[in-house]
Amino acid sequence: MARVLIADDNSRNLYLLESILKGYGYGVTCARNGAEALELARQSRPDLIITDIFMPVMDGFALCMEWKADETLKDIPLIFYTATYTDPKDEQFALSLGAERFLFKPQEPEALAEVVRQVLDEGAEGAVGEPSADESETLRQYTGVLSRKLEQKVVQLEKTRADLLGIASAVFGASRVSLSDFLLIIGVSVLLAIIFNISNPHGIPLIPDRPDPVPSISASETMDDYRQGQTLIVDAMPNNFYQLRHIKGAVNMPPALFDIVYLMNFSDKNEKIVVYGNTISRPYDLEIANKLLLMGYKNVKVLEGGLQAWEANGYPVDEKVSR
């Protein structure tokens, strides 16, 4: 009997998928997120993994990257099963990570069972997908996918905010809110924020520690290491700035995006990472550099002079061409 590991943070989706697979005679193990799925797979190898993408702690894309980089797991086929990532670019990226299939929820039980059978047969013959891009390119695409999803979420939140304001206006126009009700709302909001931070050990602390100074590195030293493939360059600016102009080959990781994917590993903790990008009002490079140091990366530095110093040395940049 083939064993299938499934990962999804939605209990209802997890139960439905488990029921379908068991109904077709498969053994099933369930995980609530990518990190839990990795741990379970390393304890007991499954024959196949089916994973959602939009999950807490570690999402499906990060799981797939870790899966394909693990010598003990990379020969096990992986299927993405999602209702959130429906853009053709999402599917293209997912398959480039080495996934065997990219399925949209929901699927008819018969259709899903047929895909599972096909993928298991292909895996038994050794036909398992492999990543088609190097690590830097994969990270660049990953941040692009997440940035696009983040923008969509912002639009949704703005619409929800507008709807709530409309409701509040109607309610408050009809009656006054008492002081006790107002204080109750504030108290509940603070309590929820505290609970979130306590339950999420890698989240943003309510009272952050004062970080140690981050060492810096010159543009010439960075280029020497980069040419030898010994360093990863991270652009900490918001994505709209990154799209306009950035160091060629740099990975975009702005603070807002970093907070979503904080558990994703760039590479070895000892690899050299150089961060750049700041404005008059905000030192984005120091923010990201300190976050990386807190994650355990031991060789993180900030680029002296940032993008301006890089360009002054005549080093390559990518920029958006105006039409």
Secondary structure as the mmCIF struct_conf table of DSSP 4:
data_model
#
loop_
_struct_conf.conf_type_id
_struct_conf.id
_struct_conf.beg_label_comp_id
_struct_conf.beg_label_asym_id
_struct_conf.beg_label_seq_id
_struct_conf.end_label_comp_id
_struct_conf.end_label_asym_id
_struct_conf.end_label_seq_id
STRN STRN1 ARG A 3 ALA A 7
BEND BEND1 ASP A 9 ASP A 9
HELX_RH_AL_P HELX_RH_AL_P1 SER A 11 GLY A 23
TURN_TY1_P TURN_TY1_P1 TYR A 24 GLY A 25
STRN STRN2 GLY A 27 ALA A 31
BEND BEND2 ARG A 32 ASN A 33
HELX_RH_AL_P HELX_RH_AL_P2 GLY A 34 GLN A 43
BEND BEND3 SER A 44 SER A 44
BEND BEND4 ASP A 47 ASP A 47
STRN STRN3 LEU A 48 THR A 51
BEND BEND5 ILE A 53 PHE A 54
BEND BEND6 PRO A 56 MET A 58
HELX_RH_AL_P HELX_RH_AL_P3 GLY A 60 ALA A 69
TURN_TY1_P TURN_TY1_P2 GLU A 71 ASP A 75
BEND BEND7 ILE A 76 ILE A 76
STRN STRN4 LEU A 78 THR A 82
BEND BEND8 ALA A 83 THR A 84
BEND BEND9 ASP A 87 ASP A 87
HELX_RH_AL_P HELX_RH_AL_P4 PRO A 88 SER A 96
TURN_TY1_P TURN_TY1_P3 LEU A 97 GLY A 98
BEND BEND10 GLU A 100 GLU A 100
STRN STRN5 ARG A 101 PHE A 104
BEND BEND11 LYS A 105 LYS A 105
HELX_LH_PP_P HELX_LH_PP_P1 PRO A 106 PRO A 106
HELX_RH_AL_P HELX_RH_AL_P5 PRO A 109 ALA A 124
TURN_TY1_P TURN_TY1_P4 GLU A 125 GLY A 126
BEND BEND12 ALA A 133 ALA A 133
HELX_RH_AL_P HELX_RH_AL_P6 GLU A 135 ALA A 174
BEND BEND13 SER A 175 SER A 175
HELX_LH_PP_P HELX_LH_PP_P2 ARG A 176 SER A 178
HELX_RH_AL_P HELX_RH_AL_P7 LEU A 179 SER A 199
TURN_TY1_P TURN_TY1_P5 PRO A 201 HIS A 202
BEND BEND14 GLY A 203 GLY A 203
BEND BEND15 LEU A 206 ILE A 207
HELX_LH_PP_P HELX_LH_PP_P3 PRO A 208 PRO A 215
STRN STRN6 SER A 216 ILE A 217
HELX_RH_AL_P HELX_RH_AL_P8 ALA A 219 ARG A 227
TURN_TY1_P TURN_TY1_P6 GLN A 228 GLY A 229
STRN STRN7 THR A 231 ASP A 235
BEND BEND16 MET A 237 MET A 237
HELX_RH_AL_P HELX_RH_AL_P9 ASN A 239 LEU A 244
STRN STRN8 ARG A 245 ILE A 247
TURN_TY1_P TURN_TY1_P7 LYS A 248 GLY A 249
HELX_LH_PP_P HELX_LH_PP_P4 ALA A 250 ALA A 250
STRN STRN9 VAL A 251 ASN A 252
HELX_RH_AL_P HELX_RH_AL_P10 PRO A 255 PHE A 258
TURN_TY1_P TURN_TY1_P8 ASP A 259 ILE A 260
BEND BEND17 VAL A 261 VAL A 261
TURN_TY1_P TURN_TY1_P9 TYR A 262 LEU A 263
BEND BEND18 SER A 267 SER A 267
TURN_TY1_P TURN_TY1_P10 LYS A 269 ASN A 270
BEND BEND19 GLU A 271 GLU A 271
STRN STRN10 LYS A 272 TYR A 276
BEND BEND20 ILE A 280 SER A 281
HELX_RH_AL_P HELX_RH_AL_P11 TYR A 284 LEU A 294
TURN_TY1_P TURN_TY1_P11 MET A 295 GLY A 296
BEND BEND21 LYS A 298 LYS A 298
STRN STRN11 VAL A 300 LEU A 303
TURN_TY1_P TURN_TY1_P12 GLU A 304 GLY A 305
HELX_RH_AL_P HELX_RH_AL_P12 GLY A 306 ALA A 312
TURN_TY1_P TURN_TY1_P13 ASN A 313 GLY A 314
STRN STRN12 VAL A 317 GLU A 319
HELX_LH_PP_P HELX_LH_PP_P5 LYS A 320 SER A 322
#
